[in-house]
């Protein structure tokens, strides 16, 4: 069963800012410059939807955005956002359960994969990979392991909290970057945040 952030929708953004300041926001906003004009975008696990307003600042019109989110409460909050003149299609499903075979120019996975076990990560990644056009851009932001003890403490605390509140299945951080390497994605831009605990990478899907 997929994790559901319904229980945390009302405090999620406040909690993240309390713990991380603006790092979670800045790490995601940093990648938005890679969104081409008039592109077809898939956002997997977009949370409260603030990212839609940030995208509208970069591309106020011309985008078609599919917003896949498991939590109905998160969807409700997201629908209240100012999305400019972009078209947004809200779908209350996890990305791996999307209907049809539509392909996208850009894929956003903001702090999605840290919810999963290694096995689930591989399945969700494969589904997501198949949704992205050849030559498409994948914008991924997530936590990564470091050798700093307070990062380890923060990560373990966070996982325990969201296992209790939202039912995430992860007990540790899966090997996210290894998936991109395995599928031979080319990193075209990368920056770390919050003492290198958060990594934002723009990848390009290579033609084979």
Backbone as JSON Lines, residues from 0, in Angstrom:
{"i":0,"aa":"X","n":[0.85,-1.2,0.0],"ca":[0.0,0.0,0.0],"c":[0.88,1.25,0.0]}
{"i":1,"aa":"X","n":[0.52,2.21,-0.85],"ca":[1.31,3.42,-0.95],"c":[1.16,4.28,0.3]}
{"i":2,"aa":"X","n":[2.22,4.97,0.63],"ca":[2.14,5.91,1.76],"c":[1.13,7.0,1.43]}
{"i":3,"aa":"X","n":[0.47,7.49,2.45],"ca":[-0.53,8.54,2.24],"c":[-0.29,9.67,3.23]}
{"i":4,"aa":"X","n":[-0.07,10.86,2.68],"ca":[0.27,12.01,3.51],"c":[-0.95,12.83,3.92]}
{"i":5,"aa":"X","n":[-2.13,12.24,3.85],"ca":[-3.35,12.92,4.27],"c":[-3.23,13.49,5.69]}
{"i":6,"aa":"X","n":[-2.71,12.67,6.59],"ca":[-2.63,13.07,8.01],"c":[-1.7,14.25,8.25]}
{"i":7,"aa":"X","n":[-0.77,14.47,7.31],"ca":[0.22,15.53,7.52],"c":[0.0,16.74,6.62]}
{"i":8,"aa":"X","n":[-1.05,16.7,5.79],"ca":[-1.24,17.77,4.8],"c":[-1.31,19.16,5.44]}
{"i":9,"aa":"X","n":[-1.98,19.24,6.57],"ca":[-2.23,20.55,7.19],"c":[-0.99,21.15,7.84]}
{"i":10,"aa":"X","n":[0.0,20.3,8.19],"ca":[1.2,20.85,8.84],"c":[2.49,20.57,8.08]}
{"i":11,"aa":"X","n":[2.42,19.86,6.96],"ca":[3.63,19.38,6.28],"c":[4.59,20.52,5.93]}
{"i":12,"aa":"X","n":[4.11,21.54,5.26],"ca":[4.98,22.65,4.85],"c":[5.57,23.38,6.05]}
{"i":13,"aa":"X","n":[4.75,23.58,7.09],"ca":[5.24,24.27,8.29],"c":[6.35,23.46,8.97]}
{"i":14,"aa":"X","n":[6.15,22.14,9.03],"ca":[7.14,21.28,9.66],"c":[8.45,21.3,8.87]}
{"i":15,"aa":"X","n":[8.35,21.21,7.55],"ca":[9.56,21.17,6.72],"c":[10.36,22.46,6.86]}
{"i":16,"aa":"X","n":[9.65,23.59,6.95],"ca":[10.34,24.87,7.1],"c":[10.95,25.02,8.49]}
{"i":17,"aa":"X","n":[10.27,24.43,9.5],"ca":[10.8,24.47,10.85],"c":[12.12,23.71,10.95]}
{"i":18,"aa":"X","n":[12.19,22.57,10.28],"ca":[13.38,21.72,10.36],"c":[14.46,22.16,9.38]}
{"i":19,"aa":"X","n":[14.05,22.47,8.16],"ca":[15.03,22.7,7.09],"c":[15.11,24.15,6.62]}
{"i":20,"aa":"X","n":[14.35,25.03,7.23],"ca":[14.32,26.41,6.74],"c":[13.76,26.43,5.32]}
{"i":21,"aa":"X","n":[14.44,27.13,4.43],"ca":[13.97,27.21,3.04],"c":[14.72,26.24,2.13]}
{"i":22,"aa":"X","n":[15.5,25.34,2.71],"ca":[16.33,24.45,1.91],"c":[15.52,23.54,0.99]}
{"i":23,"aa":"X","n":[14.4,23.01,1.49],"ca":[13.58,22.11,0.66],"c":[12.99,22.86,-0.52]}
{"i":24,"aa":"X","n":[12.61,24.11,-0.28],"ca":[12.05,24.94,-1.36],"c":[13.13,25.32,-2.35]}
{"i":25,"aa":"X","n":[14.24,25.83,-1.85],"ca":[15.31,26.28,-2.73],"c":[15.88,25.14,-3.58]}
{"i":26,"aa":"X","n":[15.96,23.97,-2.99],"ca":[16.52,22.82,-3.71],"c":[15.65,22.41,-4.9]}
{"i":27,"aa":"X","n":[14.33,22.58,-4.76],"ca":[13.44,22.25,-5.87],"c":[13.34,23.38,-6.89]}
{"i":28,"aa":"X","n":[13.27,24.59,-6.4],"ca":[13.16,25.76,-7.29],"c":[14.4,25.87,-8.18]}
{"i":29,"aa":"X","n":[15.54,25.48,-7.65],"ca":[16.8,25.57,-8.41],"c":[16.71,24.87,-9.77]}
{"i":30,"aa":"X","n":[15.96,23.78,-9.84],"ca":[15.92,22.97,-11.06],"c":[14.9,23.46,-12.1]}
{"i":31,"aa":"X","n":[14.01,24.35,-11.7],"ca":[12.89,24.72,-12.57],"c":[13.32,25.44,-13.84]}
{"i":32,"aa":"X","n":[14.5,26.01,-13.85],"ca":[15.01,26.7,-15.05],"c":[15.19,25.74,-16.22]}
{"i":33,"aa":"X","n":[15.2,24.43,-15.93],"ca":[15.4,23.45,-16.98],"c":[14.09,23.04,-17.66]}
{"i":34,"aa":"X","n":[12.98,23.62,-17.26],"ca":[11.7,23.3,-17.88],"c":[11.57,24.07,-19.2]}
{"i":35,"aa":"X","n":[11.49,23.39,-20.33],"ca":[11.37,24.1,-21.61],"c":[9.98,24.72,-21.77]}
{"i":36,"aa":"X","n":[9.91,25.74,-22.59],"ca":[8.61,26.36,-22.89],"c":[7.69,25.34,-23.56]}
{"i":37,"aa":"X","n":[6.39,25.49,-23.28],"ca":[5.35,24.67,-23.93],"c":[5.55,23.17,-23.75]}
{"i":38,"aa":"X","n":[6.09,22.78,-22.61],"ca":[6.35,21.36,-22.41],"c":[5.22,20.67,-21.65]}
{"i":39,"aa":"X","n":[5.25,19.37,-21.75],"ca":[4.27,18.49,-21.12],"c":[4.95,17.87,-19.9]}
{"i":40,"aa":"X","n":[4.45,18.16,-18.7],"ca":[5.17,17.84,-17.46],"c":[4.38,16.86,-16.6]}
{"i":41,"aa":"X","n":[5.11,15.95,-15.98],"ca":[4.52,15.05,-14.98],"c":[5.21,15.31,-13.65]}
{"i":42,"aa":"X","n":[4.41,15.64,-12.63],"ca":[4.92,15.8,-11.27],"c":[4.42,14.62,-10.44]}
{"i":43,"aa":"X","n":[5.35,13.87,-9.89],"ca":[5.0,12.67,-9.12],"c":[5.16,12.96,-7.63]}
{"i":44,"aa":"X","n":[4.05,12.98,-6.91],"ca":[4.11,13.25,-5.47],"c":[4.41,14.71,-5.17]}
{"i":45,"aa":"X","n":[3.55,15.59,-5.61],"ca":[3.82,17.02,-5.5],"c":[3.48,17.66,-4.18]}
{"i":46,"aa":"X","n":[2.84,16.9,-3.28],"ca":[2.54,17.45,-1.96],"c":[1.5,18.54,-1.99]}
{"i":47,"aa":"X","n":[1.74,19.64,-1.26],"ca":[0.75,20.7,-1.09],"c":[0.61,21.61,-2.3]}
{"i":48,"aa":"X","n":[1.48,21.43,-3.29],"ca":[1.3,22.15,-4.54],"c":[1.99,23.49,-4.67]}
{"i":49,"aa":"X","n":[2.77,23.88,-3.66],"ca":[3.45,25.18,-3.77],"c":[4.37,25.23,-4.99]}
{"i":50,"aa":"X","n":[4.86,24.06,-5.42],"ca":[5.77,24.01,-6.58],"c":[5.08,24.51,-7.85]}
{"i":51,"aa":"X","n":[3.75,24.37,-7.91],"ca":[3.0,24.86,-9.08],"c":[3.11,26.37,-9.23]}
{"i":52,"aa":"X","n":[3.1,27.06,-8.1],"ca":[3.23,28.52,-8.14],"c":[4.64,28.93,-8.55]}
{"i":53,"aa":"X","n":[5.63,28.17,-8.11],"ca":[7.02,28.46,-8.49],"c":[7.25,28.18,-9.98]}
{"i":54,"aa":"X","n":[6.63,27.12,-10.49],"ca":[6.74,26.82,-11.92],"c":[6.12,27.94,-12.73]}
{"i":55,"aa":"X","n":[4.99,28.47,-12.25],"ca":[4.29,29.56,-12.96],"c":[5.14,30.83,-13.01]}
{"i":56,"aa":"X","n":[6.01,31.0,-12.04],"ca":[6.91,32.16,-12.07],"c":[7.94,32.02,-13.18]}
{"i":57,"aa":"X","n":[8.35,30.78,-13.45],"ca":[9.34,30.52,-14.5],"c":[8.68,30.42,-15.87]}
{"i":58,"aa":"X","n":[7.56,29.71,-15.92],"ca":[6.78,29.53,-17.16],"c":[5.32,29.85,-16.85]}
{"i":59,"aa":"X","n":[4.9,31.13,-17.02],"ca":[3.53,31.54,-16.63],"c":[2.43,30.94,-17.5]}
{"i":60,"aa":"X","n":[2.8,30.44,-18.68],"ca":[1.79,29.89,-19.58],"c":[2.44,28.86,-20.51]}
{"i":61,"aa":"X","n":[1.58,28.09,-21.18],"ca":[2.06,27.17,-22.2],"c":[2.36,25.77,-21.74]}
{"i":62,"aa":"X","n":[2.34,25.53,-20.44],"ca":[2.65,24.2,-19.93],"c":[1.38,23.38,-19.71]}
{"i":63,"aa":"X","n":[1.51,22.08,-19.91],"ca":[0.47,21.13,-19.5],"c":[1.08,20.26,-18.4]}
{"i":64,"aa":"X","n":[0.53,20.35,-17.21],"ca":[1.12,19.69,-16.04],"c":[0.16,18.62,-15.52]}
{"i":65,"aa":"X","n":[0.64,17.39,-15.46],"ca":[-0.1,16.31,-14.81],"c":[0.44,16.17,-13.4]}
{"i":66,"aa":"X","n":[-0.45,16.3,-12.43],"ca":[-0.07,16.35,-11.02],"c":[-0.57,15.1,-10.33]}
{"i":67,"aa":"X","n":[0.31,14.11,-10.19],"ca":[-0.07,12.82,-9.6],"c":[0.28,12.82,-8.12]}
{"i":68,"aa":"X","n":[-0.72,12.65,-7.28],"ca":[-0.53,12.72,-5.82],"c":[-1.49,11.74,-5.15]}
{"i":69,"aa":"X","n":[-0.98,10.94,-4.21],"ca":[-1.77,9.91,-3.55],"c":[-2.77,10.51,-2.55]}
{"i":70,"aa":"X","n":[-2.39,11.58,-1.9],"ca":[-3.2,12.15,-0.82],"c":[-4.3,13.09,-1.34]}
{"i":71,"aa":"X","n":[-5.58,12.77,-1.08],"ca":[-6.67,13.67,-1.48],"c":[-6.56,15.04,-0.81]}
{"i":72,"aa":"X","n":[-6.09,15.08,0.44],"ca":[-5.93,16.37,1.13],"c":[-4.87,17.23,0.47]}
{"i":73,"aa":"X","n":[-3.79,16.61,0.03],"ca":[-2.74,17.34,-0.68],"c":[-3.27,17.87,-2.02]}
{"i":74,"aa":"X","n":[-4.05,17.05,-2.7],"ca":[-4.67,17.47,-3.97],"c":[-5.56,18.69,-3.74]}
{"i":75,"aa":"X","n":[-6.35,18.64,-2.68],"ca":[-7.26,19.75,-2.35],"c":[-6.5,21.05,-2.15]}
{"i":76,"aa":"X","n":[-5.38,20.97,-1.41],"ca":[-4.55,22.16,-1.19],"c":[-3.93,22.63,-2.5]}
{"i":77,"aa":"X","n":[-3.5,21.7,-3.32],"ca":[-2.82,22.04,-4.58],"c":[-3.75,22.76,-5.55]}
{"i":78,"aa":"X","n":[-5.02,22.4,-5.52],"ca":[-5.98,23.01,-6.44],"c":[-6.22,24.49,-6.15]}
{"i":79,"aa":"X","n":[-5.82,24.95,-4.97],"ca":[-6.01,26.35,-4.6],"c":[-4.83,27.23,-5.03]}
{"i":80,"aa":"X","n":[-3.82,26.62,-5.61],"ca":[-2.61,27.36,-5.97],"c":[-2.81,28.19,-7.24]}
{"i":81,"aa":"X","n":[-2.03,29.25,-7.33],"ca":[-2.02,30.08,-8.53],"c":[-1.08,29.44,-9.56]}
{"i":82,"aa":"X","n":[-1.65,28.88,-10.6],"ca":[-0.85,28.15,-11.6],"c":[-0.64,28.96,-12.88]}
{"i":83,"aa":"X","n":[-0.94,30.25,-12.81],"ca":[-0.8,31.09,-14.0],"c":[-1.79,30.65,-15.07]}
{"i":84,"aa":"X","n":[-1.34,30.66,-16.32],"ca":[-2.19,30.22,-17.43],"c":[-1.84,28.79,-17.86]}
{"i":85,"aa":"X","n":[-1.1,28.09,-17.02],"ca":[-0.76,26.7,-17.32],"c":[-1.95,25.78,-17.06]}
{"i":86,"aa":"X","n":[-2.04,24.73,-17.82],"ca":[-3.1,23.74,-17.63],"c":[-2.6,22.67,-16.66]}
{"i":87,"aa":"X","n":[-3.35,22.43,-15.59],"ca":[-2.96,21.43,-14.6],"c":[-4.04,20.35,-14.5]}
{"i":88,"aa":"X","n":[-3.63,19.11,-14.65],"ca":[-4.52,17.96,-14.53],"c":[-4.18,17.24,-13.23]}
{"i":89,"aa":"X","n":[-5.1,17.26,-12.29],"ca":[-4.86,16.63,-10.99],"c":[-5.34,15.18,-11.01]}
{"i":90,"aa":"X","n":[-4.45,14.27,-10.64],"ca":[-4.79,12.85,-10.62],"c":[-4.46,12.28,-9.24]}
{"i":91,"aa":"X","n":[-5.47,11.74,-8.58],"ca":[-5.3,11.2,-7.23],"c":[-4.85,9.73,-7.28]}
{"i":92,"aa":"X","n":[-3.63,9.54,-7.79],"ca":[-3.04,8.2,-7.92],"c":[-1.53,8.31,-7.79]}
{"i":93,"aa":"X","n":[-0.88,7.24,-7.38],"ca":[0.58,7.23,-7.44],"c":[1.03,7.16,-8.9]}
{"i":94,"aa":"X","n":[2.22,7.63,-9.18],"ca":[2.69,7.73,-10.56],"c":[2.7,6.38,-11.26]}
{"i":95,"aa":"X","n":[2.96,5.31,-10.52],"ca":[3.04,3.99,-11.16],"c":[1.68,3.45,-11.56]}
{"i":96,"aa":"X","n":[0.6,4.1,-11.13],"ca":[-0.76,3.64,-11.46],"c":[-1.46,4.54,-12.48]}
{"i":97,"aa":"X","n":[-0.73,5.43,-13.12],"ca":[-1.35,6.31,-14.11],"c":[-1.87,5.51,-15.29]}
{"i":98,"aa":"X","n":[-3.04,5.91,-15.79],"ca":[-3.63,5.23,-16.94],"c":[-2.99,5.72,-18.24]}
{"i":99,"aa":"X","n":[-3.18,4.93,-19.29],"ca":[-2.71,5.35,-20.61],"c":[-1.21,5.22,-20.78]}
{"i":100,"aa":"X","n":[-0.74,5.67,-21.92],"ca":[0.69,5.55,-22.22],"c":[1.28,6.89,-22.65]}
{"i":101,"aa":"X","n":[0.74,7.96,-22.1],"ca":[1.21,9.3,-22.44],"c":[2.66,9.49,-22.01]}
{"i":102,"aa":"X","n":[3.44,10.13,-22.88],"ca":[4.84,10.42,-22.57],"c":[5.01,11.9,-22.26]}
{"i":103,"aa":"X","n":[6.02,12.21,-21.45],"ca":[6.21,13.58,-20.98],"c":[7.59,14.1,-21.34]}
{"i":104,"aa":"X","n":[7.65,15.44,-21.5],"ca":[8.93,16.1,-21.8],"c":[9.77,16.27,-20.54]}
{"i":105,"aa":"X","n":[9.08,16.47,-19.41],"ca":[9.76,16.73,-18.14],"c":[9.09,15.92,-17.04]}
{"i":106,"aa":"X","n":[9.91,15.34,-16.18],"ca":[9.41,14.58,-15.03],"c":[10.01,15.17,-13.76]}
{"i":107,"aa":"X","n":[9.15,15.48,-12.78],"ca":[9.6,15.99,-11.49],"c":[9.31,14.96,-10.41]}
{"i":108,"aa":"X","n":[10.32,14.59,-9.64],"ca":[10.15,13.69,-8.5],"c":[10.77,14.34,-7.27]}
{"i":109,"aa":"X","n":[10.02,15.23,-6.62],"ca":[10.55,15.94,-5.45],"c":[10.36,15.15,-4.16]}
{"i":110,"aa":"X","n":[11.44,14.68,-3.59],"ca":[11.39,13.93,-2.33],"c":[10.37,12.79,-2.39]}
{"i":111,"aa":"X","n":[10.38,12.09,-3.51],"ca":[9.47,10.97,-3.72],"c":[10.09,9.64,-3.3]}
{"i":112,"aa":"X","n":[11.31,9.41,-3.77],"ca":[11.88,8.07,-3.65],"c":[12.32,7.72,-2.23]}
{"i":113,"aa":"X","n":[12.47,8.71,-1.36],"ca":[12.89,8.39,0.02],"c":[11.78,7.7,0.82]}
{"i":114,"aa":"X","n":[10.58,7.61,0.23],"ca":[9.47,6.91,0.89],"c":[9.56,5.39,0.75]}
{"i":115,"aa":"X","n":[10.4,4.93,-0.16],"ca":[10.32,3.53,-0.6],"c":[11.45,2.65,-0.08]}
{"i":116,"aa":"X","n":[11.14,1.34,-0.05],"ca":[12.19,0.35,0.11],"c":[12.94,0.24,-1.22]}
{"i":117,"aa":"X","n":[14.05,-0.44,-1.2],"ca":[14.85,-0.61,-2.43],"c":[14.04,-1.29,-3.53]}
{"i":118,"aa":"X","n":[13.26,-2.3,-3.15],"ca":[12.46,-3.04,-4.13],"c":[11.39,-2.16,-4.77]}
{"i":119,"aa":"X","n":[10.67,-1.4,-3.95],"ca":[9.63,-0.51,-4.48],"c":[10.24,0.6,-5.31]}
{"i":120,"aa":"X","n":[11.38,1.14,-4.87],"ca":[12.06,2.18,-5.64],"c":[12.33,1.7,-7.06]}
{"i":121,"aa":"X","n":[12.82,0.5,-7.2],"ca":[13.14,-0.03,-8.54],"c":[11.9,-0.11,-9.42]}
{"i":122,"aa":"X","n":[10.77,-0.51,-8.84],"ca":[9.52,-0.62,-9.61],"c":[9.0,0.75,-10.01]}
{"i":123,"aa":"X","n":[8.96,1.68,-9.05],"ca":[8.44,3.02,-9.33],"c":[9.36,3.75,-10.3]}
{"i":124,"aa":"X","n":[10.64,3.56,-10.15],"ca":[11.59,4.2,-11.06],"c":[11.39,3.71,-12.49]}
{"i":125,"aa":"X","n":[11.22,2.41,-12.65],"ca":[11.02,1.84,-13.99],"c":[9.76,2.4,-14.64]}
{"i":126,"aa":"X","n":[8.66,2.5,-13.88],"ca":[7.42,3.08,-14.4],"c":[7.65,4.54,-14.81]}
{"i":127,"aa":"X","n":[8.33,5.28,-13.96],"ca":[8.58,6.69,-14.23],"c":[9.46,6.86,-15.46]}
{"i":128,"aa":"X","n":[10.48,6.05,-15.55],"ca":[11.39,6.07,-16.7],"c":[10.62,5.89,-18.01]}
{"i":129,"aa":"X","n":[9.67,4.97,-18.0],"ca":[8.9,4.68,-19.21],"c":[7.93,5.79,-19.59]}
{"i":130,"aa":"X","n":[7.7,6.72,-18.67],"ca":[6.8,7.86,-18.94],"c":[7.54,9.05,-19.56]}
{"i":131,"aa":"X","n":[8.86,9.01,-19.54],"ca":[9.64,10.15,-20.02],"c":[10.1,9.92,-21.45]}
{"i":132,"aa":"X","n":[9.91,10.94,-22.28],"ca":[10.34,10.86,-23.67],"c":[11.85,10.71,-23.78]}
{"i":133,"aa":"X","n":[12.3,10.11,-24.85],"ca":[13.72,10.07,-25.13],"c":[14.24,11.49,-25.29]}
{"i":134,"aa":"X","n":[15.3,11.83,-24.6],"ca":[15.81,13.2,-24.61],"c":[15.15,14.1,-23.59]}
{"i":135,"aa":"X","n":[14.17,13.56,-22.85],"ca":[13.43,14.34,-21.85],"c":[14.28,14.65,-20.63]}
{"i":136,"aa":"X","n":[13.77,15.56,-19.81],"ca":[14.48,16.03,-18.63],"c":[13.81,15.5,-17.37]}
{"i":137,"aa":"X","n":[14.61,14.93,-16.49],"ca":[14.12,14.41,-15.2],"c":[14.72,15.28,-14.1]}
{"i":138,"aa":"X","n":[13.87,15.95,-13.35],"ca":[14.31,16.82,-12.26],"c":[14.06,16.11,-10.93]}
{"i":139,"aa":"X","n":[15.11,15.68,-10.28],"ca":[14.97,14.92,-9.04],"c":[15.65,15.63,-7.87]}
{"i":140,"aa":"X","n":[14.93,15.75,-6.78],"ca":[15.47,16.31,-5.54],"c":[15.18,15.34,-4.41]}
{"i":141,"aa":"X","n":[16.21,15.02,-3.63],"ca":[15.98,14.11,-2.51],"c":[17.16,14.17,-1.54]}
{"i":142,"aa":"X","n":[16.97,13.52,-0.41],"ca":[18.04,13.41,0.56],"c":[19.08,12.41,0.04]}
{"i":143,"aa":"X","n":[20.29,12.55,0.54],"ca":[21.31,11.57,0.2],"c":[22.17,11.31,1.44]}
{"i":144,"aa":"X","n":[22.74,10.11,1.53],"ca":[23.55,9.78,2.71],"c":[24.84,10.59,2.73]}
{"i":145,"aa":"X","n":[25.22,11.04,3.91],"ca":[26.5,11.72,4.1],"c":[27.18,11.09,5.31]}
{"i":146,"aa":"X","n":[28.37,11.57,5.63],"ca":[29.08,11.03,6.78],"c":[28.89,11.88,8.03]}
{"i":147,"aa":"X","n":[27.92,12.8,7.98],"ca":[27.68,13.67,9.14],"c":[26.66,13.02,10.09]}
{"i":148,"aa":"X","n":[27.02,12.94,11.35],"ca":[26.17,12.22,12.31],"c":[24.79,12.85,12.44]}
{"i":149,"aa":"X","n":[24.71,14.19,12.35],"ca":[23.42,14.84,12.54],"c":[22.51,14.64,11.35]}
{"i":150,"aa":"X","n":[23.08,14.41,10.16],"ca":[22.27,14.05,9.0],"c":[21.64,12.67,9.23]}
{"i":151,"aa":"X","n":[22.45,11.75,9.73],"ca":[21.97,10.39,10.0],"c":[20.87,10.42,11.05]}
{"i":152,"aa":"X","n":[21.07,11.2,12.1],"ca":[20.07,11.32,13.17],"c":[18.77,11.92,12.63]}
{"i":153,"aa":"X","n":[18.91,12.97,11.82],"ca":[17.74,13.65,11.26],"c":[16.97,12.72,10.33]}
{"i":154,"aa":"X","n":[17.7,11.99,9.52],"ca":[17.08,11.07,8.57],"c":[16.32,9.96,9.29]}
{"i":155,"aa":"X","n":[16.95,9.37,10.29],"ca":[16.29,8.29,11.04],"c":[15.05,8.81,11.77]}
{"i":156,"aa":"X","n":[15.15,9.99,12.36],"ca":[14.0,10.59,13.05],"c":[12.85,10.85,12.1]}
{"i":157,"aa":"X","n":[13.2,11.35,10.91],"ca":[12.2,11.68,9.9],"c":[11.48,10.42,9.41]}
{"i":158,"aa":"X","n":[12.25,9.38,9.16],"ca":[11.67,8.12,8.67],"c":[10.74,7.52,9.72]}
{"i":159,"aa":"X","n":[11.16,7.5,10.97],"ca":[10.32,6.96,12.05],"c":[9.02,7.76,12.15]}
{"i":160,"aa":"X","n":[9.13,9.09,12.09],"ca":[7.95,9.95,12.2],"c":[6.95,9.68,11.08]}
{"i":161,"aa":"X","n":[7.44,9.63,9.84],"ca":[6.51,9.46,8.72],"c":[6.06,8.01,8.55]}
{"i":162,"aa":"X","n":[6.79,7.07,9.1],"ca":[6.28,5.69,9.15],"c":[5.06,5.62,10.07]}
{"i":163,"aa":"X","n":[5.13,6.34,11.19],"ca":[4.03,6.35,12.16],"c":[2.83,7.14,11.65]}
{"i":164,"aa":"X","n":[3.09,8.33,11.13],"ca":[2.0,9.25,10.76],"c":[1.4,8.93,9.4]}
{"i":165,"aa":"X","n":[2.25,8.58,8.44],"ca":[1.79,8.46,7.05],"c":[1.95,7.06,6.46]}
{"i":166,"aa":"X","n":[2.57,6.17,7.2],"ca":[2.67,4.79,6.72],"c":[3.68,4.57,5.61]}
{"i":167,"aa":"X","n":[4.73,5.4,5.55],"ca":[5.74,5.13,4.52],"c":[6.42,3.8,4.84]}
{"i":168,"aa":"X","n":[6.9,3.13,3.81],"ca":[7.46,1.79,4.01],"c":[8.97,1.8,4.25]}
{"i":169,"aa":"X","n":[9.63,2.9,3.92],"ca":[11.09,2.96,4.03],"c":[11.55,2.85,5.48]}
{"i":170,"aa":"X","n":[12.63,2.11,5.68],"ca":[13.28,2.06,6.98],"c":[14.66,2.71,6.92]}
{"i":171,"aa":"X","n":[15.12,2.93,5.7],"ca":[16.38,3.63,5.46],"c":[16.3,4.24,4.06]}
{"i":172,"aa":"X","n":[17.26,5.06,3.74],"ca":[17.27,5.73,2.44],"c":[17.7,4.75,1.35]}
{"i":173,"aa":"X","n":[16.88,4.55,0.32],"ca":[17.28,3.64,-0.75],"c":[18.35,4.29,-1.65]}
{"i":174,"aa":"X","n":[18.93,3.5,-2.52],"ca":[20.02,3.98,-3.39],"c":[19.44,4.65,-4.63]}
{"i":175,"aa":"X","n":[19.09,5.92,-4.47],"ca":[18.38,6.66,-5.52],"c":[19.28,6.96,-6.72]}
{"i":176,"aa":"X","n":[20.47,7.49,-6.45],"ca":[21.37,7.87,-7.54],"c":[21.78,6.65,-8.38]}
{"i":177,"aa":"X","n":[21.84,5.5,-7.74],"ca":[22.22,4.27,-8.44],"c":[21.22,3.93,-9.55]}
{"i":178,"aa":"X","n":[19.95,4.26,-9.34],"ca":[18.94,4.01,-10.36],"c":[19.2,4.84,-11.61]}
{"i":179,"aa":"X","n":[19.5,6.11,-11.42],"ca":[19.79,6.98,-12.57],"c":[21.03,6.49,-13.31]}
{"i":180,"aa":"X","n":[22.03,6.04,-12.57],"ca":[23.24,5.51,-13.2],"c":[22.92,4.23,-13.98]}
{"i":181,"aa":"X","n":[22.1,3.36,-13.38],"ca":[21.75,2.11,-14.03],"c":[21.01,2.29,-15.34]}
{"i":182,"aa":"X","n":[20.17,3.32,-15.39],"ca":[19.42,3.61,-16.63],"c":[20.17,4.57,-17.54]}
{"i":183,"aa":"X","n":[21.4,4.87,-17.18],"ca":[22.32,5.68,-17.99],"c":[21.79,7.09,-18.29]}
{"i":184,"aa":"X","n":[21.23,7.72,-17.26],"ca":[20.83,9.12,-17.39],"c":[22.07,10.01,-17.3]}
{"i":185,"aa":"X","n":[22.05,11.09,-18.06],"ca":[23.18,12.01,-18.04],"c":[22.87,13.22,-17.15]}
{"i":186,"aa":"X","n":[23.63,13.44,-16.07],"ca":[23.41,14.63,-15.24],"c":[23.84,15.89,-16.02]}
{"i":187,"aa":"X","n":[22.94,16.86,-16.12],"ca":[23.27,18.09,-16.85],"c":[23.39,19.28,-15.9]}
{"i":188,"aa":"X","n":[22.93,19.1,-14.65],"ca":[23.07,20.15,-13.64],"c":[22.86,19.51,-12.28]}
{"i":189,"aa":"X","n":[23.64,19.96,-11.3],"ca":[23.54,19.36,-9.97],"c":[23.99,20.36,-8.92]}
{"i":190,"aa":"X","n":[23.27,20.39,-7.8],"ca":[23.64,21.27,-6.7],"c":[23.16,20.65,-5.39]}
{"i":191,"aa":"X","n":[23.96,20.79,-4.34],"ca":[23.57,20.26,-3.04],"c":[23.15,21.4,-2.11]}
{"i":192,"aa":"X","n":[22.33,21.05,-1.12],"ca":[21.77,22.01,-0.18],"c":[21.82,21.42,1.23]}
{"i":193,"aa":"X","n":[21.65,22.29,2.22],"ca":[21.57,21.88,3.62],"c":[22.77,21.02,4.01]}
{"i":194,"aa":"X","n":[23.95,21.59,3.81],"ca":[25.17,20.87,4.17],"c":[25.38,19.6,3.39]}
{"i":195,"aa":"X","n":[24.96,19.6,2.11],"ca":[25.09,18.47,1.19],"c":[24.15,17.31,1.52]}
{"i":196,"aa":"X","n":[23.19,17.53,2.41],"ca":[22.22,16.49,2.77],"c":[21.13,16.35,1.71]}
{"i":197,"aa":"X","n":[20.89,17.4,0.96],"ca":[19.88,17.4,-0.1],"c":[20.58,17.57,-1.44]}
{"i":198,"aa":"X","n":[20.22,16.74,-2.41],"ca":[20.84,16.8,-3.73],"c":[19.77,17.03,-4.8]}
{"i":199,"aa":"X","n":[19.98,18.07,-5.6],"ca":[19.08,18.38,-6.71],"c":[19.83,18.15,-8.01]}
{"i":200,"aa":"X","n":[19.25,17.32,-8.87],"ca":[19.92,16.97,-10.12],"c":[18.94,17.04,-11.29]}
{"i":201,"aa":"X","n":[19.38,17.65,-12.37],"ca":[18.66,17.62,-13.64],"c":[19.33,16.57,-14.51]}
{"i":202,"aa":"X","n":[18.58,15.57,-14.88],"ca":[19.1,14.49,-15.74],"c":[18.46,14.56,-17.12]}
{"i":203,"aa":"X","n":[19.18,14.09,-18.11],"ca":[18.59,13.95,-19.45],"c":[18.54,12.47,-19.8]}
{"i":204,"aa":"X","n":[17.39,12.06,-20.33],"ca":[17.23,10.68,-20.77],"c":[17.87,10.52,-22.14]}
{"i":205,"aa":"X","n":[18.86,9.69,-22.22],"ca":[19.6,9.52,-23.46],"c":[18.84,8.62,-24.43]}
{"i":206,"aa":"X","n":[19.02,8.88,-25.72],"ca":[18.43,8.05,-26.75],"c":[19.27,6.78,-26.91]}
{"i":207,"aa":"X","n":[18.58,5.66,-27.06],"ca":[19.3,4.4,-27.23],"c":[18.84,3.73,-28.52]}
